[in-house]
Amino acid sequence: MTVEQLFPGELLSGALFIFLNRSRNHMKVLFWDRDGFAIWYKRLERGSFTGNAQNNILDRREFLMLLEGIEPKKIRSKFSLEK
């Protein structure tokens, strides 16, 4: 399946699409950069990326924690404009 099939209409929205290999030590991030697609690639020398593989949508904090290798026990926001 492609990103367009999984997330119809989202490919050019500015969203980041994260792909991890099976051993979770390589990460590719695909995104639209106004005039074409760009890919970021990160390979860990030791360890693996953590996180919930079932969660399809990450917010900015969760993405940054994933990049840094931080595994939060629980993310709780103290303030939100959404109800």
N, C-alpha and C positions, 0 to 999 in steps of 0.2 A: 504494500500500500504506500501511496505517496502522501506527502504532507497535505496536498490539496484535497485528497479524498478523505483524510481524517479530520481536517479542519477547513471545510469549504468556505471560501471567501476571506480567509484569514491570512493567506500567504503574503499579500502585499500590504497588510495592515500595520506593519512595524513590529509585530510580535516576534519573539525569539523562539526558535524551535530547537530543542536540545535532544541530542542523540548520544546514548552511552553504549559502549560495547558490552559484551556479556560479562567480562571480568571487571567492568566498571572502572577501568583505569585510563580510558581514553574518552574524551568528550568532544563532540562537534556541535557547534551552534550555528544554525542557518538563519539569516535574516535578510530582508529587502532593504537596500541602501539607496533609495530614490531612483537610481539608474541601473541597478543590477543586483544580483544576489551576492552576498558575502558569507564566508564561512570562517569562524574562529575554531581553532583546534587546540586542545590542551591534553597533554599526556603526563600522568603522574609517574614519577620515578619510583615511589613506594606508596603502598596503600591503595585505597579505592575511593571513589566518590560514594557518599552516603545519600540517603534520602529515600522517600517512598516512591517506588516505581509505579504504583497505582495512581498517583496523583498526576493528572494531565495538565493542570494549570498551576504555575508557581508565581508568586508575587516577587517584587524586586528583592526583598529581604531574603526570601527562600532561595532565590537564584544565587545571590551573593554568598550565602552560607554554603550552598552546594559547591561553588567554586573554591571556597576556602577550606572545605572539608569539615565544616561544623555540622553536627547532627543535633538539632534542637529536640528537647524532650516534648515541649509544647510551645507553640507560638501564640501569644496572646497580645492583642492590641489594646492599649489603654484608651485610645481615642479613635473614632471613626465618624466620618460624615454620612456614611450609609446607614440606613436603618433596616 
